[in-house]
Amino acid sequence: MTTNLYSPLIAGELHLANRLVMAPMARRRASPSGAPSEHAPLYYSQRGSGGLVISEGTAPCAFGKGSFGMPGIYNDEQIAGWRKVTDAVHAKGGRIVVQLMHSGRVAHSSRMPGGALPIAPSAIRVSGQVVTAEGMKDYEAPRALGLDEIPGVVEEYAHAARCAIAAGFDGVELHGASGFLPMQFLCSSTNQRVDAYGGAASNRARFTVEVLDAMTKTIGAGRVGIKISPENPHNDISDANPVETFSTLVSAISELKIAYLHMAFAAKAGADYLSLLRPLFKGPFFIGGGLDREKAAALIGEGRADAAVYGVKYLANPDLRERFEHGAPLNEPDKDTFYSQGPKGYIDYPFLSGSA
Ligand SMILES: Cc1cc2nc3c(=O)[nH]c(=O)nc-3n(C[C@H](O)[C@H](O)[C@H](O)COP(=O)(O)O)c2cc1C
């Protein structure tokens, strides 16, 4: 039988009923304490008929929470809130992992514990402005982490992974893309360290590898994945030699035998990263970014990817799997409600049958 979008997939300990995956998407509706919104159980469970849901970027610690309405997964209140989400998705027969997202320098002191500066590998500020409680402000130069502080940050991720399992998640995905903390260590534009975490690509990849290693030792490699996005300039990030940097990273990650590698295509990239990186990772390879049904079907049918990750289409189509299966038209996304408050544009996208 040929493999298609609807074939089951075993990725580590994750048993997916099909190969449609909901991409991680921030919706900025969490409570100030970092618990998911009251509507989050319904929002996620509506999208539970795919093979896997990846949650919105979720902070592994207080310093990781860079933006308004971002949830966390490091204390009991957050665990209790997420438990309602995971129960709802499981009741629908779905699987869900939490995406652990540490903002690093993409943050502002007004949101940090004690008003401290955000942390990063080097004290290089993001160009542009950030939303704060007092309106738009310039990003600040973050505080460069001391060498002796890095094990503590790595341990915070392991703690969050433990909390994720306590909350009923099937696993965790490390957010290694979009210019957040692991990518700040990885890329040359944001890492000017001269110690074991800076300089050569293998040194710049060290933080990501250590975080993954700590999480695999805590919850098992089969429950850990990672998202990367080579050459995605989001949050003012770039690398002098991305082919070398990402090849080095993926080769090192492959050794850890994690559940999956999730790669999002950047809109503009100078290399064919799917062809380059897929052979370097000996495990399930998820691909996302601008996919439609036909492109995903081709990539999976040809064995070039194992699962297809959909962002905006999943946001607007809770029953994306059913729509794809029937070749039905898709709902259009409403960009104005991506990051707004409340249920509108969150839990009210219509199903094929006409009711949400
Ligand atoms: C509203 C919104 C929020 C997003 N938040 C996250 C996030 O928290 N973590 C992440 O890794 N990517 C995030 N992304 C990127 C998506 O995961 C995905 O990579 C991107 O939308 C491209 O896929 P698509 O073309 O299928 O939408 C977000 C995208 C959107 C539209």
The ligand as an ORCA input file, in Angstrom:
! r2SCAN-3c Opt
* xyz 0 1
  C      -0.969     33.296     13.961
  C       0.332     32.538     13.840
  C       1.072     32.284     14.977
  C       2.267     31.540     14.887
  N       2.941     31.210     16.054
  C       3.966     30.327     15.998
  C       4.521     29.785     17.194
  O       4.093     30.048     18.319
  N       5.559     28.901     17.053
  C       6.060     28.545     15.814
  O       6.977     27.733     15.736
  N       5.541     29.045     14.689
  C       4.499     29.891     14.738
  N       3.905     30.312     13.571
  C       4.407     29.799     12.287
  C       3.648     28.521     11.887
  O       3.915     27.461     12.793
  C       4.033     28.055     10.461
  O       5.412     27.711     10.436
  C       3.760     29.124      9.441
  O       2.447     29.656      9.600
  C       3.899     28.583      8.005
  O       2.974     27.558      7.742
  P       1.631     27.818      6.891
  O       2.056     28.407      5.566
  O       1.014     26.466      6.751
  O       0.766     28.764      7.677
  C       2.743     31.084     13.626
  C       1.990     31.386     12.475
  C       0.808     32.089     12.577
  C       0.015     32.346     11.330
*
